[in-house]
Amino acid sequence: MSRTIAVLGGTGAEGFGLALRWAQAGETVIIGSRDAKRAQAAADRIKQQAGATANVAGAENTAACGAADLLVLTVPFEGHAALLKQLKPALRPGSIVVDATVPLAASVGGRASRTLGVWQGSAAQETAELVPSSVSVVAAFQNVGAEILNSGGPVECDVIVCSDDAEAGKTIRALAAQIPGVRAIDGGKLENARILEQITALLIGLNIRHKGHSGIRVTGLPPAAYTGR
């Protein structure tokens, strides 16, 4: 891929892990944050881990959005809608927004092992409602834990990618497949994002119960389903 990737919320564990993996794969990455200094500090940490030649920088969220046409949202659900409204004027026509947000009940003081009801059906569908119609929305990466991404080893997890835009989904499956160990699978329409978000809550419950870092693997599909294309 030749597109610049802006990871919004990239100073958090999930966003940092994704940005690190893509920087290691040779992608151009911008860390986005509400605080440009925090974003640059995260970018510097990635360079320390990925090597001085890693093409990564930090910027305030709106500036990061304006400098990229592939955006990855890794923000807590409570700030999800507000950030999208802030970014809307900076979104370029033809951009792809990848939403990894999960509306966990923990964001309003509930249990992390269950999700909140979202009027649109899922966080990703809320994103599709809030961005311009010229922007494609993809749901992906909800089921990949931050601990695994930041572990340094292969990520033994399947990434299910859902979108109403087939080409955007294909682009993100190829991006996901750059992470060692990941298999990317076409999960169908964006409406299926609600299932991915609920699986995350299930995985959190399993991790709490069994003190682990679980992911998912889908079995029984033909080999072509796992190619990331």
C-alpha positions in Angstrom: 0.0 0.0 0.0 1.1 3.6 -0.6 -1.5 5.4 1.4 -0.6 7.3 4.6 -2.3 5.8 7.6 -3.5 8.1 10.4 -4.2 6.2 13.6 -6.5 8.4 15.7 -6.2 7.6 19.3 -2.8 6.2 18.6 -1.4 7.1 22.0 -3.6 4.4 23.6 -2.5 0.8 23.8 -4.6 -0.5 20.9 -3.8 2.3 18.5 -0.1 2.3 19.4 0.1 -1.4 18.8 -1.5 -1.1 15.3 0.7 1.8 14.4 3.8 -0.1 15.6 2.9 -3.1 13.5 2.3 -1.0 10.3 5.5 1.0 10.9 7.4 -2.2 11.2 5.8 -3.3 7.9 7.1 -0.2 6.1 3.9 1.8 6.0 3.8 5.6 6.5 2.0 6.2 9.8 0.8 9.4 11.6 -0.2 9.0 15.3 -3.2 11.2 16.1 -4.1 12.5 19.5 -5.9 15.4 21.2 -2.4 16.5 22.3 0.2 16.9 19.5 3.1 16.5 22.0 1.7 13.2 23.3 1.3 12.0 19.7 4.9 12.9 18.8 6.2 11.1 21.9 4.3 8.0 20.9 5.8 8.3 17.4 9.3 8.6 18.9 8.6 5.4 20.9 7.6 3.6 17.8 10.8 4.7 16.1 12.8 3.3 19.0 11.1 -0.1 18.6 10.7 -0.2 14.8 14.0 1.5 13.9 15.1 5.0 13.0 14.1 4.6 9.4 10.4 4.0 10.4 8.2 6.5 8.7 6.1 7.7 11.6 5.1 11.1 13.0 2.7 12.5 15.5 0.1 15.2 15.2 -3.1 16.6 16.7 -6.1 14.5 15.5 -7.5 17.0 12.9 -4.0 17.6 11.5 -3.4 13.9 11.2 -6.8 13.5 9.5 -6.0 16.2 7.0 -2.6 14.6 6.1 -4.0 11.1 5.3 -6.8 9.4 3.4 -6.8 6.2 5.4 -7.9 6.8 9.0 -8.1 4.2 11.8 -10.3 5.1 14.8 -9.0 3.5 18.1 -10.7 5.9 20.5 -13.0 5.1 23.6 -16.6 5.0 22.6 -17.5 8.0 24.8 -15.4 10.3 22.6 -16.4 8.6 19.3 -19.2 10.8 18.0 -17.5 14.1 19.2 -14.3 13.2 17.4 -16.0 12.4 14.1 -17.9 15.6 14.2 -14.7 17.5 14.8 -12.9 15.6 11.9 -15.7 15.9 9.4 -14.5 19.1 7.7 -11.0 17.6 7.3 -12.1 14.3 5.7 -11.1 14.0 2.1 -13.5 12.6 -0.5 -12.5 9.0 -1.3 -11.0 8.5 2.2 -11.4 5.2 4.1 -12.3 5.3 7.8 -11.6 2.1 9.7 -13.5 1.9 12.9 -12.1 -0.4 15.6 -14.3 1.1 18.3 -16.3 -1.1 20.7 -19.1 0.5 22.7 -18.2 -1.2 26.0 -20.4 -0.6 29.0 -17.3 0.3 30.9 -17.3 3.7 29.2 -20.4 4.6 31.3 -19.3 2.8 34.5 -20.7 -0.6 33.6 -18.9 -3.9 32.9 -16.3 -4.2 30.2 -17.6 -7.6 29.3 -20.8 -6.3 27.7 -21.6 -3.7 25.0 -23.9 -0.7 25.0 -26.9 -0.5 22.7 -26.1 1.9 19.8 -29.0 3.5 18.0 -27.5 2.9 14.6 -26.7 -0.8 15.4 -22.9 -0.5 16.0 -20.2 2.0 16.5 -19.1 1.5 12.9 -22.6 2.3 11.6 -22.7 5.4 13.8 -19.5 6.4 12.0 -21.1 5.8 8.6 -23.9 8.1 9.6 -21.6 10.9 10.8 -19.0 11.0 7.9 -19.7 12.5 4.5 -21.2 10.1 1.9 -18.0 10.3 -0.1 -16.0 8.5 2.7 -16.0 4.7 2.9 -16.4 3.1 6.4 -14.8 -0.3 7.3 -15.2 -2.1 10.6 -12.1 -4.1 11.6 -9.6 -4.9 14.4 -12.1 -5.0 17.2 -11.1 -8.5 18.2 -7.3 -8.0 18.3 -6.1 -7.3 21.8 -3.7 -4.5 22.6 -1.5 -6.8 24.7 -1.0 -9.1 21.7 -0.3 -6.3 19.3 2.4 -4.9 21.6 3.9 -8.2 22.5 6.4 -8.3 19.6 5.4 -11.8 18.5 3.1 -13.0 15.8 -0.6 -12.1 16.3 -2.4 -15.4 16.2 -5.8 -13.9 15.4 -8.2 -13.5 12.5 -9.3 -10.0 11.6 -12.8 -10.0 10.2 -13.4 -7.0 7.9 -16.9 -5.6 7.2 -17.9 -2.8 4.8 -20.5 -1.8 2.3 -17.7 -0.8 0.0 -16.1 -3.9 -1.5 -12.9 -2.1 -2.6 -12.4 -0.4 0.7 -12.8 -3.8 2.5 -10.2 -5.3 0.2 -7.8 -2.5 0.9 -8.1 -3.0 4.7 -7.8 -6.8 4.4 -4.5 -6.3 2.7 -3.4 -3.9 5.4 -4.4 -6.3 8.2 -2.5 -9.2 6.5 0.7 -7.2 6.9 0.6 -7.9 10.6 2.5 -11.2 11.2 0.2 -14.0 12.1 -3.0 -12.2 11.1 -5.4 -13.7 8.6 -7.9 -11.2 7.2 -11.4 -12.4 6.3 -14.2 -10.7 4.4 -17.0 -10.5 6.9 -19.7 -9.0 4.6 -21.7 -5.8 5.1 -21.1 -3.1 7.6 -24.2 -4.2 9.6 -22.2 -7.2 10.7 -19.9 -4.9 12.8 -22.4 -5.2 15.7 -21.4 -8.9 15.9 -17.7 -8.1 15.9 -18.2 -5.6 18.7 -20.1 -8.1 20.8 -17.4 -10.7 20.3 -14.9 -8.3 21.8 -17.0 -8.1 25.0 -17.1 -11.9 25.1 -13.3 -12.1 24.7 -12.8 -9.6 27.5 -14.9 -11.8 29.7 -12.9 -14.8 28.8 -9.6 -13.0 29.5 -10.8 -11.9 32.9 -12.1 -15.3 33.8 -9.1 -17.3 32.5 -6.3 -14.6 32.9 -5.3 -14.7 29.2 -5.2 -12.7 26.0 -7.6 -14.4 23.7 -8.3 -13.8 20.1 -10.4 -15.6 17.5 -9.7 -18.0 14.7 -12.3 -19.0 12.1 -12.0 -22.6 10.8 -13.5 -24.5 7.9 -13.3 -21.9 5.2 -11.5 -22.5 1.8 -7.9 -21.3 1.7 -8.8 -18.3 -0.5 -10.9 -16.9 2.3 -7.8 -16.3 4.4 -5.6 -14.6 1.9 -6.3 -11.0 2.9 -7.4 -10.1 -0.6 
